[in-house]
């Protein structure tokens, strides 16, 4: 139970760090890294909440889903960065 509580605290801190990074960053790459932190925190939150509730979902299903979501986000993020750089000539957000 202590592990689940600490996982909830860590997930909450990661979400706060990610939101802070999204709101205070002017670089596109930092914004994308902040969104990645939020995604990983959400995955950690889902795992810890399922352990807290007592539902024994198969961790393999969640792991495959998490890896797929992270991979999709990275592909879209890199495509967005390349497109933004081609249009603006810089990676600074206005």
C-alpha positions as CSV (number, residue, x, y, z in Angstrom):
1,X,0.0,0.0,0.0
2,X,2.9,2.4,0.7
3,X,4.2,1.8,-2.8
4,X,0.9,2.7,-4.3
5,X,0.7,5.9,-2.3
6,X,4.2,6.9,-3.3
7,X,3.4,6.1,-6.9
8,X,0.4,8.4,-6.7
9,X,2.5,11.2,-5.3
10,X,5.2,10.7,-7.9
11,X,2.6,10.8,-10.7
12,X,1.0,13.9,-9.3
13,X,4.4,15.6,-9.1
14,X,5.3,14.6,-12.7
15,X,2.0,16.0,-13.9
16,X,2.7,19.3,-12.1
17,X,6.2,19.4,-13.6
18,X,4.9,18.7,-17.1
19,X,2.2,21.4,-16.8
20,X,4.8,23.9,-15.5
21,X,7.0,23.0,-18.5
22,X,4.1,23.4,-21.0
23,X,3.2,26.8,-19.6
24,X,6.6,28.3,-19.2
25,X,8.6,27.1,-22.1
26,X,9.2,28.9,-25.4
27,X,11.1,26.1,-27.1
28,X,9.1,23.5,-29.1
29,X,11.3,20.7,-28.0
30,X,10.8,21.5,-24.4
31,X,7.1,21.7,-24.9
32,X,7.1,18.2,-26.4
33,X,9.2,16.8,-23.6
34,X,6.8,18.3,-21.1
35,X,3.9,16.6,-22.9
36,X,5.8,13.4,-22.8
37,X,6.3,13.8,-19.0
38,X,2.6,14.3,-18.7
39,X,1.8,11.1,-20.7
40,X,4.2,9.0,-18.6
41,X,2.7,10.4,-15.4
42,X,-0.8,9.5,-16.7
43,X,0.4,6.0,-17.4
44,X,1.9,5.7,-13.9
45,X,-1.4,7.1,-12.5
46,X,-3.4,4.5,-14.3
47,X,-1.2,1.7,-13.0
48,X,-1.2,2.9,-9.4
49,X,-5.0,3.6,-9.4
50,X,-5.7,0.1,-10.7
51,X,-3.5,-1.4,-8.0
52,X,-5.2,0.8,-5.4
53,X,-8.7,-0.2,-6.5
54,X,-7.7,-3.9,-6.6
55,X,-8.6,-4.6,-10.2
56,X,-6.1,-7.1,-11.5
57,X,-5.9,-6.0,-15.1
58,X,-3.2,-7.7,-17.1
59,X,-0.1,-5.5,-17.0
60,X,0.8,-6.7,-20.4
61,X,-2.2,-5.0,-22.0
62,X,-1.5,-1.7,-20.2
63,X,2.2,-1.9,-21.2
64,X,1.5,-2.5,-24.9
65,X,-1.0,0.3,-24.8
66,X,1.4,2.7,-23.1
67,X,4.2,1.8,-25.5
68,X,1.9,2.3,-28.5
69,X,0.7,5.7,-27.2
70,X,4.3,6.9,-26.5
71,X,5.4,5.8,-29.9
72,X,2.6,7.5,-31.6
73,X,3.2,10.7,-29.7
74,X,6.9,10.7,-30.6
75,X,6.2,10.2,-34.3
76,X,3.7,13.0,-34.4
77,X,5.9,15.3,-32.3
78,X,8.9,14.9,-34.6
79,X,6.8,15.5,-37.6
80,X,5.4,18.6,-36.0
81,X,8.8,19.9,-35.1
82,X,10.1,19.4,-38.6
83,X,7.1,21.1,-40.1
84,X,7.3,24.0,-37.6
85,X,11.0,24.5,-38.3
86,X,10.4,24.5,-42.1
87,X,7.7,27.1,-41.8
88,X,9.3,29.4,-39.1
89,X,13.0,28.7,-39.5
90,X,13.4,28.5,-35.7
91,X,12.2,26.3,-32.9
92,X,11.2,29.2,-30.6
93,X,7.5,29.6,-29.9
94,X,6.1,33.0,-30.5
